[in-house]
Amino acid sequence: MENKMKMPANYNVMNEEEMTYTQGGSAIGAISALAGTAFSIWNLYNYYKGMVATRNYVAAHKGQDTAALLEGGMNTYVNYLQKDLISAFKGICAGTAAVGLWPITALVIITA
């Protein structure tokens, strides 16, 4: 009995040089993964700070009607975005997270 291995018709043997491209795990990949993780943590922290500020704003203006509360909140948000470039970037990231995590955002605002 012969021990033969049959390969598929489209099988192509790879030499040692080609195998280096299939192994992965480069330093650049690790650095980019670390940077992505750090950005995600930073973004969640900014979301948390934004929700605390929103909750405090809503609690401080509890007696106002909804339209005045929304107008004042948006004016405060726009003024924060116009402070400097870093504040604008942080505010946009936190605002995007607030929209993406809308159930949590709604709970924060309702329970203020």
N, C-alpha and C positions, 0 to 999 in steps of 0.2 A: 504494500500500500504506500502510495506516494503522498507526502504532505505538501500540497501546493496551495498557495493562497491566491484566490482569484480576486482581482480588483475590478471595479466598474470600468466601463469603456472610456469614460472621460477622465480617468485617473491620470495624474501627472506627477512624476517623482520630483521632489524638491531637493536641490543640493544644499549644502551647509550654509552657503552665503544667503540663499533665499530664506532659510529658517530664521535668520535674525529678525526679519520683518514680521514674522508671525508670533513672536514671543511677547512683545509689548513690555510695559512697565518701565518706560523711560523716565528720566528725572523731570523732563518737561511735563509729562503727564501727571506726575505726582504734585508738581508745583501748581499746575492749573487746577487740580482737584482740591488742593489745600486753599487756593485763592477763592475758588467757588464756594467752599464751605465757609470760609471767613466772611465772604460777602453775604451769604445767606444768614449767618448769625448776626451780622451788623444790620441787615435789613429787618430781621425780626426784632432786634433791640430798638431800632427807630420806630417800628410799628408800635411796640409797647409804649415808648415815650409819647408817641402821637395819640394813642388811646388814653393814656393818663391825662394828657393835656385836654383832650376832647371831653373826657368825663368831668374834669374840673371846670371846664368852660360851661358845660350844660348844667352842672350843679350850681354854679354861681349865677346863672341867668334862668333859673327855674320858672320864674313867674311870667316870662315873656311868651308871646304866642309863637307858634312854630315858624312862621315866615320871618319874624324878626330874629329868632334864634338862628335860623339857617343863614340869613343875610349877615349877621354879625360873625358867625363862625366862618363863613367863606371869606369875609373881609380880613379876619385874623389870619386865616390860612394863606391868603394871597400876600399879605404884608410879610409873613414869615418867608415865603418863597422869594420875595424881592430883596431880602436882606443881603445875601451874597450867593455866590455860585454853589458853595457847599451846602448851604441851607436849602437852596432850590433842589439840588440833587437828593438830599435827604428827604425833603418834603414830598418829592415826586415818588421816590421809592416807598415811603411810608404810605402815601395815598394809594399807590398801586396795590400794596399789601392789604390795605383796608378794604379795597374793593374785592380783592381775591378772597379775603377771609371775612366776607360780609356777615355770616351768622354771628361770629364773635364780636364784630364791630357793632352789630345791631344790639346784642346783649349789653355791651358796655354802655351804649348810649341810653337804652331803655332803663337800665338799672341805676343810672346816675342820680 
